């Protein structure tokens, strides 16, 4: 952990009882007894939708002999479940929403591990979701090697008081290699590659089917081909920020696992059948749980 980047000025006061930390968007605080069973948290798994989080928690509980599931009381923003050492939390859609969830969860893990940097090093983080493929057919699972913005540059904040704040948005190679190795037997392809995180679903991803249209077919294809030629294999909306924040604190174990719903080189709209979409969504979860079983259940 990079202790110099942790907000000790605020967080240390939580540990010594000077003040509570209110994780407002999750509806809990550091003073709530509900958090005590979470002290042994070994992994934090994030996904966009609350329904997915409930399914993940139920499945992990079943793999652990029906372990108790702890539910956070507030669910109007994010849905959260904890069971058998894994905290599952939804993050909504896009980097603004996901950054709120991630920052509060990072603070929560700091509190749960009592500021023990070595213990925090052991926590595995992952975002699991869907994406648009770049040169990959629908149904391919991409384990991200580097999160970049639409211009292929790392994650950054443009509104900082000292100008632009840049973050390292690479993902740890040892982790994504281990995830791929744990899924060598799947009936679908699992690959690594760069992932673009878009600030916007339509315009910044060069779609031509939005209410607003700024690109042409030629400019769209030129951008997508440029991405592909530079190692990008999928597009989503949260990964670069997630990697940037976790790297800033120095977490060594984190990943992003996203199944592609379509190949953007072939079109903008998702035309897969409901049955195909269900399998695509399930497959990213399969990849996650194969890895969790190989690490937390071994």
Backbone bond lengths (Angstrom), bond angles and torsions (degrees), N, CA, C in turn:
res aa  C-N    CA-C-N  psi(-1)  N-CA   C-N-CA  omega(-1)  CA-C   N-CA-C  phi
1 X - - - 1.454 - - 1.524 110.14 -
2 X 1.320 115.77 147.39 1.467 121.68 177.92 1.529 107.93 -97.39
3 X 1.328 115.01 85.58 1.462 119.78 -172.50 1.520 112.13 -58.54
4 X 1.335 117.35 -28.08 1.462 120.13 -179.53 1.523 112.60 -67.71
5 X 1.336 117.78 -18.01 1.465 121.21 -179.74 1.529 112.96 -98.56
6 X 1.314 116.74 -3.86 1.460 120.75 179.07 1.532 108.81 -84.39
7 X 1.309 116.78 140.24 1.462 121.64 -176.79 1.536 110.34 -77.72
8 X 1.337 116.01 69.04 1.466 120.47 -177.53 1.531 112.08 -63.08
9 X 1.307 116.94 -29.75 1.470 119.54 -177.90 1.524 111.17 -56.37
10 X 1.328 115.89 -36.92 1.462 119.80 177.56 1.527 111.68 -93.44
11 X 1.325 117.22 -46.78 1.463 121.06 -168.79 1.518 113.45 -72.76
12 X 1.312 118.59 -31.97 1.465 119.24 179.15 1.521 111.77 -65.59
13 X 1.326 116.09 -30.16 1.456 119.39 177.12 1.509 113.03 -66.49
14 X 1.321 116.37 -25.47 1.470 121.01 175.97 1.524 109.12 -70.74
15 X 1.329 116.07 -42.63 1.458 120.07 -177.81 1.520 112.28 -67.03
16 X 1.328 117.71 -36.68 1.469 119.12 -177.29 1.527 113.04 -90.13
17 X 1.312 116.88 6.09 1.460 120.88 175.92 1.508 115.23 83.90
18 X 1.324 116.74 9.04 1.459 119.69 -179.89 1.511 113.35 -67.40
19 X 1.304 115.83 -32.94 1.465 120.77 177.47 1.516 108.77 -162.16
20 X 1.324 114.99 161.17 1.470 120.86 178.13 1.519 109.71 -86.82
21 X 1.315 115.72 160.03 1.461 121.34 170.86 1.521 107.27 -110.33
22 X 1.313 116.50 118.60 1.463 121.65 -179.14 1.524 109.04 -96.76
23 X 1.310 115.73 113.18 1.468 121.34 175.90 1.532 105.90 -88.00
24 X 1.311 114.02 76.89 1.460 122.02 -165.10 1.520 113.31 -55.97
25 X 1.322 116.66 -45.34 1.465 119.67 -173.86 1.520 112.96 -74.40
26 X 1.349 116.37 -10.37 1.457 120.71 174.84 1.528 112.14 -103.57
27 X 1.333 116.74 -7.26 1.458 120.43 175.87 1.513 115.10 75.48
28 X 1.350 117.64 23.18 1.458 120.72 178.38 1.525 109.18 -136.14
29 X 1.335 115.91 167.11 1.466 120.76 175.32 1.518 108.88 -136.90
30 X 1.314 115.27 168.78 1.462 120.47 -179.43 1.530 112.16 -64.92
31 X 1.316 117.96 -13.13 1.458 121.24 179.80 1.520 112.68 -91.13
32 X 1.337 117.89 -4.61 1.459 121.26 -176.73 1.530 111.61 -80.60
33 X 1.338 115.94 130.75 1.464 120.95 177.99 1.526 111.52 -62.70
34 X 1.313 117.10 -22.20 1.458 121.43 179.72 1.522 111.87 -56.78
35 X 1.337 117.56 -28.79 1.458 120.56 -176.78 1.525 113.52 -80.86
36 X 1.322 117.79 -15.68 1.470 119.61 -174.50 1.529 113.25 -58.01
37 X 1.347 119.63 -41.57 1.473 118.92 178.36 1.526 113.87 -64.80
38 X 1.341 117.81 -12.76 1.461 121.19 -176.75 1.531 112.95 -87.13
39 X 1.322 117.43 1.67 1.471 120.14 -176.85 1.532 111.87 -58.13
40 X 1.315 116.27 -29.24 1.466 120.83 -176.27 1.531 111.96 -91.60
41 X 1.333 117.54 18.72 1.462 119.64 -176.70 1.530 110.67 -57.42
42 X 1.332 115.11 131.09 1.469 121.84 -179.04 1.523 112.15 -112.37
43 X 1.330 116.83 -19.02 1.462 120.66 -178.19 1.515 109.67 -152.09
44 X 1.328 115.48 146.58 1.462 122.83 174.46 1.524 106.53 -121.59
45 X 1.327 116.18 117.58 1.462 121.77 -176.66 1.522 108.92 -113.67
46 X 1.322 116.70 125.20 1.456 121.84 -177.72 1.525 110.43 -116.16
47 X 1.320 115.37 144.95 1.465 122.19 176.27 1.517 107.50 -148.02
48 X 1.319 116.30 161.73 1.455 119.63 -174.35 1.513 114.49 -66.63
49 X 1.335 117.43 -45.28 1.463 120.48 -170.63 1.522 112.59 -103.31
50 X 1.329 114.67 148.56 1.452 120.38 177.68 1.510 112.94 -66.27
51 X 1.335 116.40 -35.14 1.458 120.04 178.54 1.515 111.87 -61.10
52 X 1.320 115.57 -39.52 1.462 119.91 178.81 1.530 110.42 -64.53
53 X 1.309 116.56 -39.15 1.461 120.86 179.80 1.525 110.75 -62.33
54 X 1.306 116.96 -43.65 1.473 120.24 179.05 1.525 110.74 -62.37
55 X 1.334 117.05 -41.74 1.465 121.13 178.83 1.523 110.85 -64.26
56 X 1.332 116.35 -43.15 1.459 120.33 179.16 1.529 110.91 -60.42
57 X 1.322 116.12 -47.17 1.466 120.15 -178.14 1.519 110.98 -63.32
58 X 1.320 117.04 -42.50 1.467 120.45 178.41 1.527 110.83 -61.10
59 X 1.337 115.91 -42.10 1.463 119.58 -178.56 1.526 110.89 -67.70
60 X 1.314 117.82 -43.66 1.465 120.57 179.92 1.522 110.72 -65.75
61 X 1.320 117.05 -36.99 1.460 120.75 176.38 1.530 110.43 -61.72
62 X 1.335 116.48 -42.66 1.468 119.81 -179.55 1.523 111.40 -64.98
63 X 1.333 117.10 -33.20 1.463 120.73 178.22 1.519 112.01 -74.14
64 X 1.324 116.63 -13.24 1.457 122.34 -179.18 1.526 111.40 -116.09
65 X 1.310 115.28 37.07 1.463 120.43 174.00 1.502 115.06 68.87
66 X 1.334 117.76 28.78 1.461 120.99 -179.75 1.511 112.83 74.60
67 X 1.324 117.22 39.14 1.465 121.61 -178.93 1.522 111.26 -59.21
68 X 1.320 115.72 150.35 1.464 121.63 -178.94 1.529 110.59 -61.06
69 X 1.323 115.95 140.42 1.458 122.28 177.48 1.528 108.62 -108.64
70 X 1.328 115.85 123.17 1.466 121.75 177.16 1.526 108.07 -97.43
71 X 1.331 116.65 126.00 1.462 121.90 179.61 1.516 110.10 -108.79
72 X 1.325 117.18 133.91 1.461 120.67 174.41 1.534 108.56 -74.41
73 X 1.339 118.52 147.15 1.464 121.00 -172.31 1.522 115.12 -72.84
74 X 1.327 117.99 -29.72 1.463 120.60 -175.55 1.521 109.86 -96.90
75 X 1.343 116.75 127.97 1.456 119.86 -177.47 1.523 113.35 -134.05
76 X 1.332 117.53 13.41 1.457 118.26 -179.31 1.528 112.06 -76.00
77 X 1.332 117.59 -22.38 1.463 121.40 176.21 1.521 111.18 -106.56
78 X 1.343 115.64 -57.53 1.455 121.48 -177.18 1.527 110.10 -130.42
79 X 1.318 116.18 145.50 1.466 122.34 176.20 1.515 107.77 -104.03
80 X 1.330 116.32 131.17 1.465 121.11 -173.92 1.524 110.44 -133.57
81 X 1.332 115.16 136.31 1.455 122.39 176.25 1.531 108.58 -137.59
82 X 1.340 115.44 148.08 1.465 120.31 175.97 1.515 108.70 -132.46
83 X 1.327 115.23 132.93 1.458 119.51 175.43 1.520 109.74 -159.51
84 X 1.302 116.26 138.85 1.465 123.76 172.39 1.526 112.63 49.54
85 X 1.323 116.32 47.20 1.452 120.73 174.06 1.515 116.07 82.60
86 X 1.324 117.71 3.57 1.466 120.44 -178.37 1.526 109.90 -123.37
87 X 1.326 115.51 128.06 1.461 122.66 176.05 1.523 108.26 -99.38
88 X 1.316 117.03 119.11 1.458 123.23 179.56 1.524 108.40 -106.59
89 X 1.332 118.02 130.48 1.463 120.90 -177.37 1.526 110.33 -145.87
90 X 1.314 116.06 137.47 1.460 119.71 174.75 1.522 109.51 -82.15
91 X 1.339 116.14 159.15 1.462 120.05 -177.58 1.521 113.53 -131.48
92 X 1.333 117.85 4.19 1.452 119.24 -178.29 1.513 111.10 73.84
93 X 1.339 116.33 -159.73 1.459 120.97 -176.21 1.523 110.53 -119.08
94 X 1.318 116.23 128.56 1.459 121.97 176.00 1.508 113.51 95.95
95 X 1.322 115.18 158.92 1.465 120.75 -175.95 1.527 113.98 -64.81
96 X 1.328 121.15 -36.83 1.474 118.23 177.23 1.519 112.80 -58.54
97 X 1.342 116.85 -47.17 1.460 120.06 178.71 1.524 111.15 -66.66
98 X 1.329 116.65 -48.29 1.463 120.20 -176.74 1.520 112.02 -64.49
99 X 1.334 118.03 -30.82 1.463 119.86 -179.66 1.525 111.03 -67.87
100 X 1.321 116.99 -33.41 1.468 120.32 176.76 1.523 109.59 -64.06
101 X 1.334 115.50 -49.93 1.463 119.94 179.88 1.523 110.92 -59.84
102 X 1.328 116.74 -46.19 1.464 120.22 -175.82 1.516 111.77 -65.34
103 X 1.333 118.16 -43.95 1.466 119.53 -179.55 1.527 111.48 -62.61
104 X 1.325 117.29 -41.63 1.459 118.83 179.93 1.527 110.75 -69.07
105 X 1.328 117.53 -35.30 1.462 120.10 178.16 1.533 111.26 -69.82
106 X 1.325 117.88 -36.53 1.465 120.52 176.06 1.527 110.19 -62.70
107 X 1.318 116.34 -44.24 1.464 119.54 177.10 1.531 110.87 -62.13
108 X 1.324 115.42 -39.94 1.456 120.24 -179.16 1.528 111.00 -64.14
109 X 1.333 116.90 -42.93 1.461 120.10 179.08 1.526 110.25 -65.00
110 X 1.317 118.09 -38.62 1.471 121.22 176.01 1.529 109.89 -57.52
111 X 1.339 116.08 -45.45 1.461 120.22 179.02 1.527 111.36 -66.14
112 X 1.335 117.05 -46.21 1.464 120.79 -176.97 1.522 111.81 -62.24
113 X 1.327 116.67 -34.69 1.464 120.83 179.89 1.531 111.96 -93.17
114 X 1.335 116.02 11.21 1.470 122.64 176.17 1.536 112.22 54.12
115 X 1.314 116.05 33.50 1.448 120.51 178.35 1.515 114.66 72.54
116 X 1.330 117.71 10.37 1.469 122.41 -179.51 1.526 108.52 -75.48
117 X 1.322 116.96 107.90 1.460 120.46 -174.32 1.517 112.15 -65.93
118 X 1.325 117.70 -36.45 1.463 120.28 178.75 1.525 110.74 -65.44
119 X 1.313 117.25 -38.82 1.464 120.84 178.26 1.523 110.71 -67.62
120 X 1.327 116.64 -37.39 1.464 120.28 178.41 1.526 111.44 -67.50
121 X 1.331 116.44 -31.33 1.463 121.01 176.85 1.522 112.21 -59.28
122 X 1.322 116.37 -27.84 1.463 120.83 -174.93 1.525 113.27 -84.04
123 X 1.316 117.86 -10.12 1.470 120.84 -177.51 1.531 110.15 -78.25
124 X 1.316 116.00 129.03 1.463 122.62 177.13 1.519 109.29 -95.21
125 X 1.334 116.47 134.95 1.459 122.73 178.27 1.529 109.84 -118.01
126 X 1.303 116.99 144.97 1.467 119.10 175.32 1.518 110.43 -153.50
127 X 1.315 115.23 144.52 1.454 121.97 165.65 1.517 106.98 -108.23
128 X 1.332 115.73 133.47 1.455 121.85 -179.69 1.523 107.83 -123.48
129 X 1.335 117.18 130.34 1.454 117.88 -177.77 1.508 113.46 -168.90
130 X 1.327 114.26 -154.69 1.460 122.00 -179.83 1.523 109.21 -121.41
131 X 1.313 115.68 167.96 1.457 119.79 -175.17 1.515 109.68 -162.37
132 X 1.325 115.20 171.40 1.449 121.39 170.83 1.515 109.10 -97.09
133 X 1.314 117.70 129.26 1.453 120.51 179.97 1.518 111.69 -76.83
134 X 1.322 116.36 152.30 1.461 122.29 174.39 1.532 106.52 -121.03
135 X 1.325 115.60 94.39 1.448 120.87 -176.09 1.511 113.87 83.27
136 X 1.331 116.85 7.53 1.458 121.91 177.99 1.520 109.26 -119.06
137 X 1.326 118.47 140.68 1.470 120.36 178.28 1.517 111.72 -72.21
138 X 1.307 116.13 158.03 1.449 120.49 173.90 1.514 110.52 -56.27
139 X 1.346 115.04 139.49 1.453 119.88 -179.33 1.508 114.28 100.61
140 X 1.328 117.88 -4.44 1.463 121.50 175.58 1.531 109.07 -84.67
141 X 1.319 116.62 134.86 1.459 120.40 177.83 1.530 108.73 -98.17
142 X 1.338 115.67 125.04 1.456 121.87 179.76 1.530 109.13 -106.12
143 X 1.328 116.00 125.25 1.460 122.22 172.68 1.523 105.55 -102.47
144 X 1.316 116.41 112.73 1.466 121.91 -166.58 1.526 113.15 -68.07
145 X 1.336 114.93 135.88 1.466 121.27 174.97 1.524 111.34 -96.32
146 X 1.324 116.97 -31.71 1.463 121.72 178.98 1.523 109.19 -154.68
147 X 1.308 116.61 133.57 1.453 121.28 174.97 1.516 110.22 -95.16
148 X 1.319 117.16 127.06 1.463 121.26 179.99 1.520 109.32 -129.99
149 X 1.325 115.44 163.50 1.450 120.99 176.18 1.535 109.20 -86.38
150 X 1.308 116.62 -178.38 1.462 121.05 -175.15 1.522 112.99 -64.15
151 X 1.350 116.85 -18.79 1.467 121.11 178.08 1.524 112.06 -98.08
152 X 1.340 116.03 11.93 1.465 124.26 -179.89 1.523 113.60 69.50
153 X 1.322 117.39 12.99 1.462 120.86 175.96 1.522 109.67 -97.12
154 X 1.350 117.45 158.90 1.464 120.22 -178.73 1.529 112.25 -63.79
155 X 1.316 114.76 170.03 1.462 120.69 178.31 1.526 110.13 -64.08
156 X 1.318 115.72 141.42 1.467 120.60 176.10 1.522 109.84 -153.66
157 X 1.332 114.76 160.34 1.455 122.95 173.47 1.520 107.91 -108.70
158 X 1.306 116.53 130.66 1.457 120.41 -174.75 1.523 113.73 -93.87
159 X 1.347 117.21 -12.11 1.452 119.62 -171.40 1.524 112.80 -104.85
160 X 1.330 117.79 18.97 1.457 119.63 -177.92 1.513 112.42 -68.47
161 X 1.323 116.11 151.03 1.452 120.50 179.68 1.515 113.22 -63.49
162 X 1.322 117.28 -24.80 1.463 121.33 178.64 1.521 111.90 -104.07
163 X 1.317 116.60 18.26 1.461 120.15 -179.97 1.515 111.33 104.89
164 X 1.317 116.07 -145.81 1.452 121.25 -177.76 1.526 110.63 -83.50
165 X 1.321 116.59 129.73 1.455 122.16 177.51 1.524 108.42 -102.62
166 X 1.313 117.56 117.64 1.462 122.91 -178.41 1.518 110.61 -97.54
167 X 1.322 116.40 146.20 1.463 122.86 178.87 1.522 109.83 -127.12
168 X 1.317 115.29 150.26 1.464 121.67 173.03 1.518 108.02 -79.44
169 X 1.327 117.56 114.70 1.465 119.73 -176.00 1.526 112.30 -111.81
170 X 1.347 116.26 30.94 1.458 119.73 172.88 1.527 109.74 -84.00
171 X 1.318 115.45 154.64 1.457 122.41 175.90 1.531 108.83 -104.99
172 X 1.335 118.43 145.14 1.467 120.87 -177.54 1.526 112.47 -64.25
173 X 1.346 115.94 122.42 1.470 121.19 -174.69 1.522 112.07 -62.35
174 X 1.329 117.62 -37.37 1.462 119.78 -178.74 1.522 111.28 -60.92
175 X 1.336 116.30 -33.57 1.458 120.13 -178.54 1.524 110.90 -75.66
176 X 1.346 118.36 -48.84 1.462 116.87 -178.07 1.522 111.65 -68.79
177 X 1.327 118.25 -29.64 1.463 119.69 173.82 1.524 111.12 -65.65
178 X 1.332 117.24 -40.44 1.464 121.18 179.68 1.524 111.39 -66.92
179 X 1.322 116.89 -36.44 1.469 120.22 178.17 1.527 110.10 -65.17
180 X 1.323 116.84 -44.48 1.468 120.16 178.32 1.528 110.19 -63.05
181 X 1.322 117.55 -41.57 1.464 121.00 179.49 1.522 111.78 -63.33
182 X 1.330 117.16 -36.09 1.470 120.82 179.71 1.520 112.15 -71.70
183 X 1.343 116.86 -8.96 1.467 121.13 -177.56 1.528 112.18 -120.80
184 X 1.323 116.49 28.11 1.461 120.34 -178.31 1.526 113.08 -67.55
185 X 1.335 117.19 -15.93 1.469 121.17 -175.61 1.525 113.68 -101.41
186 X 1.320 119.21 4.90 1.466 120.79 -175.92 1.521 111.21 -72.12
187 X 1.345 115.60 159.64 1.474 121.07 179.09 1.526 111.32 -92.53
188 X 1.326 117.80 16.52 1.452 123.04 175.95 1.525 107.82 -137.01
189 X 1.324 116.24 162.53 1.460 120.22 -175.08 1.525 111.08 -83.45
190 X 1.320 115.99 136.17 1.464 122.83 175.62 1.525 107.19 -122.16
191 X 1.327 117.13 119.79 1.461 121.64 -175.29 1.522 109.63 -130.97
192 X 1.324 116.12 165.27 1.461 120.80 172.27 1.523 108.74 -110.42
193 X 1.318 116.50 157.74 1.453 121.68 178.73 1.512 110.49 173.49
194 X 1.315 115.71 170.26 1.456 120.87 177.30 1.527 110.09 -71.77
195 X 1.332 114.94 150.89 1.463 121.53 179.03 1.518 109.50 -127.89
196 X 1.328 116.06 129.64 1.463 121.20 173.18 1.521 109.19 -84.88
197 X 1.329 116.56 133.06 1.460 122.00 172.54 1.522 107.89 -106.27
198 X 1.316 116.94 116.66 1.451 121.15 -178.87 1.514 112.12 -92.55
199 X 1.321 116.76 142.04 1.465 121.56 174.13 1.518 111.82 -75.78
200 X 1.325 116.23 -13.99 1.457 121.25 -172.94 1.523 107.37 -149.15
201 X 1.324 117.41 145.61 1.464 120.78 -172.65 1.526 112.91 -78.32
202 X 1.318 117.23 -36.13 1.466 119.64 -173.76 1.526 112.69 -100.23
203 X 1.326 117.83 -63.47 1.462 120.05 -171.17 1.525 112.39 -68.98
204 X 1.321 117.95 -47.69 1.455 119.18 -176.06 1.524 112.06 -73.62
205 X 1.312 117.12 -15.77 1.460 120.39 175.29 1.536 111.44 -98.87
206 X 1.332 115.47 13.09 1.472 122.89 173.84 1.538 112.36 57.44
207 X 1.338 115.88 36.26 1.463 118.47 175.86 1.526 109.80 -79.21
208 X 1.316 114.24 151.94 1.462 120.68 179.94 1.525 111.61 -108.71
209 X 1.334 117.71 4.93 1.462 120.86 -174.70 1.520 112.98 -112.69
210 X 1.342 118.27 17.34 1.458 120.19 177.90 1.514 112.05 -86.11
211 X 1.321 115.64 173.13 1.468 119.20 174.94 1.520 110.35 -63.86
212 X 1.338 116.31 -34.22 1.454 122.17 173.22 1.520 108.31 -105.86
213 X 1.319 116.32 140.78 1.465 121.26 179.50 1.524 108.87 -135.34
214 X 1.332 115.41 119.01 1.460 120.88 -179.18 1.529 112.69 -113.13
215 X 1.319 117.39 -15.78 1.455 120.86 -176.65 1.525 111.44 -105.51
216 X 1.324 115.11 166.57 1.461 122.44 173.16 1.519 108.29 -109.60
217 X 1.313 116.16 169.61 1.458 119.15 176.10 1.528 110.77 -57.91
218 X 1.318 116.64 -39.70 1.466 120.69 -178.61 1.533 111.40 -66.88
219 X 1.346 116.94 -45.46 1.470 118.54 -177.87 1.527 110.65 -69.43
220 X 1.330 116.66 -35.20 1.465 119.47 176.56 1.518 110.84 -61.46
221 X 1.324 116.75 -49.83 1.456 120.29 -176.96 1.525 111.50 -66.93
222 X 1.318 116.79 -33.58 1.464 119.75 177.52 1.523 110.15 -63.88
223 X 1.349 116.64 -42.44 1.465 120.84 179.36 1.520 110.99 -66.31
224 X 1.324 117.45 -46.86 1.459 120.65 -178.81 1.529 111.66 -63.43
225 X 1.311 116.53 -39.85 1.462 119.35 178.76 1.521 110.87 -67.27
226 X 1.331 116.11 -36.68 1.466 121.21 176.36 1.525 110.19 -62.12
227 X 1.333 116.91 -42.90 1.457 120.29 176.26 1.517 110.59 -59.72
228 X 1.319 115.64 -49.71 1.460 120.22 -177.28 1.527 111.47 -60.28
229 X 1.314 116.49 -42.77 1.464 120.83 -179.29 1.523 112.18 -64.88
230 X 1.339 116.29 -21.24 1.467 121.23 -179.75 1.531 112.26 -102.70
231 X 1.315 116.94 18.84 1.451 120.87 171.70 1.509 116.85 89.30
232 X 1.339 117.84 5.97 1.466 120.55 177.43 1.526 109.05 -77.72
233 X 1.332 115.70 133.79 1.456 119.60 -178.63 1.525 113.34 -119.79
234 X 1.338 117.20 -10.66 1.465 118.29 175.23 1.523 110.58 -160.80
235 X 1.340 114.69 167.38 1.457 122.71 -177.73 1.526 108.34 -130.97
236 X 1.337 116.40 130.35 1.467 121.32 173.71 1.518 107.64 -143.79
237 X 1.341 119.40 -152.50 1.458 118.07 -169.64 1.532 114.99 -137.99
238 X 1.336 118.14 10.60 1.462 118.57 -176.38 1.535 115.71 -136.50
239 X 1.315 118.88 -22.88 1.453 122.52 -164.14 1.513 116.59 -63.01
240 X 1.331 118.05 -40.82 1.469 119.75 -177.45 1.524 110.80 -63.34
241 X 1.335 116.91 -40.89 1.462 120.54 177.81 1.516 110.54 -65.09
242 X 1.324 116.43 -44.66 1.460 120.17 -178.69 1.521 110.90 -58.78
243 X 1.327 116.68 -48.91 1.464 120.02 179.20 1.527 110.73 -62.57
244 X 1.332 116.52 -40.77 1.457 120.43 -179.00 1.512 112.86 -60.46
245 X 1.330 116.94 -46.32 1.462 120.13 -177.90 1.526 111.66 -69.82
246 X 1.340 116.97 -42.18 1.464 119.71 -179.28 1.522 110.71 -68.07
247 X 1.314 117.77 -37.88 1.465 120.35 174.65 1.521 111.62 -64.30
248 X 1.325 116.99 -35.91 1.469 120.22 -177.55 1.525 111.07 -61.58
249 X 1.321 116.37 -39.32 1.465 120.25 175.85 1.519 111.90 -81.36
250 X 1.320 117.02 -20.29 1.456 120.14 177.89 1.508 115.42 94.83
251 X 1.334 118.27 19.14 1.467 119.05 174.85 1.526 108.77 -61.79
252 X 1.341 118.88 129.88 1.464 120.59 -176.53 1.520 115.02 -93.04
253 X 1.349 117.41 -11.14 1.462 120.38 -174.16 1.526 110.48 -123.28
254 X 1.308 117.03 99.44 1.460 119.50 175.10 1.520 109.89 -156.80
255 X 1.336 114.71 159.52 1.461 119.68 -174.97 1.518 110.05 -156.56
256 X 1.314 115.31 164.25 1.461 121.49 169.67 1.522 108.22 -131.16
257 X 1.326 115.03 130.76 1.458 122.73 -175.99 1.518 107.86 -125.66
258 X 1.324 117.42 111.77 1.468 120.68 -176.72 1.519 110.65 -133.52
259 X 1.316 115.69 130.60 1.457 121.16 175.08 1.530 109.21 -86.98
260 X 1.318 116.89 141.19 1.463 120.11 177.52 1.529 109.87 -82.56
261 X 1.333 115.53 139.55 1.463 121.56 177.44 1.521 112.41 -96.24
262 X 1.335 115.73 -18.96 1.468 121.44 -178.27 1.506 108.28 -165.08
263 X 1.316 115.77 166.74 1.460 122.42 172.99 1.521 107.63 -100.27
264 X 1.340 117.00 110.88 1.455 120.28 -176.38 1.531 112.87 -63.75
265 X 1.313 118.20 -19.77 1.465 119.89 175.74 1.522 111.71 -69.12
266 X 1.335 115.96 -12.85 1.468 120.51 -178.44 1.522 113.21 -111.10
267 X 1.338 118.24 -3.07 1.460 119.35 179.17 1.517 112.22 158.79
268 X 1.341 115.83 175.66 1.464 122.31 -176.60 1.518 113.39 -105.93
269 X 1.318 118.23 -28.63 1.450 120.70 -173.11 1.526 111.43 -95.94
270 X 1.332 114.23 145.71 1.463 120.73 177.75 1.525 108.09 -81.02
271 X 1.309 116.15 114.46 1.474 120.81 -176.68 1.519 112.90 -113.65
272 X 1.315 117.98 5.44 1.462 121.05 178.28 1.532 109.75 -63.87
273 X 1.311 116.76 152.49 1.459 121.74 179.07 1.526 109.94 -70.82
274 X 1.339 117.71 160.81 1.463 119.66 176.11 1.524 112.54 -55.83
275 X 1.309 116.96 -35.76 1.460 120.71 179.78 1.531 110.45 -67.56
276 X 1.333 116.05 -42.04 1.460 119.70 177.96 1.526 111.27 -64.86
277 X 1.332 115.94 -43.35 1.462 119.82 -179.41 1.520 111.06 -62.46
278 X 1.319 116.57 -38.80 1.464 120.01 178.52 1.527 110.13 -62.52
279 X 1.327 116.65 -44.40 1.466 119.57 179.33 1.525 111.02 -65.26
280 X 1.347 116.81 -42.05 1.466 119.78 178.72 1.527 110.35 -56.73
281 X 1.325 115.76 -46.15 1.455 120.89 -178.86 1.526 110.94 -65.00
282 X 1.331 115.83 -42.45 1.459 119.89 179.90 1.524 112.03 -64.36
283 X 1.339 116.90 -35.16 1.462 120.06 -174.08 1.524 112.79 -65.12
284 X 1.334 117.86 -35.27 1.467 118.41 176.95 1.525 110.19 -65.19
285 X 1.334 116.64 -34.93 1.457 119.83 175.15 1.520 112.12 -67.99
286 X 1.329 116.75 -36.99 1.468 120.76 176.56 1.520 110.21 -58.44
287 X 1.331 116.16 -45.03 1.462 120.74 179.77 1.527 110.57 -60.90
288 X 1.334 116.47 -45.02 1.462 120.29 177.99 1.520 111.52 -58.30
289 X 1.321 116.75 -51.66 1.460 119.35 -173.22 1.522 112.29 -71.53
290 X 1.312 118.31 -29.31 1.464 118.97 172.98 1.524 110.27 -61.32
291 X 1.319 116.14 -38.82 1.469 119.99 178.26 1.527 110.93 -71.17
292 X 1.328 117.35 -45.26 1.465 119.69 -179.95 1.534 110.90 -61.30
293 X 1.330 116.72 -39.83 1.460 119.43 178.96 1.526 110.85 -64.15
294 X 1.328 116.94 -35.46 1.472 120.01 -178.23 1.527 112.23 -76.12
295 X 1.319 117.69 -17.75 1.471 120.51 -177.15 1.532 112.37 -110.97
296 X 1.310 117.75 -46.66 1.466 120.19 -174.46 1.516 113.70 -92.59
297 X 1.346 117.90 -19.73 1.465 120.15 -179.18 1.522 112.85 -105.28
298 X 1.332 115.91 -1.15 1.484 118.73 -177.53 1.516 110.97 -81.97
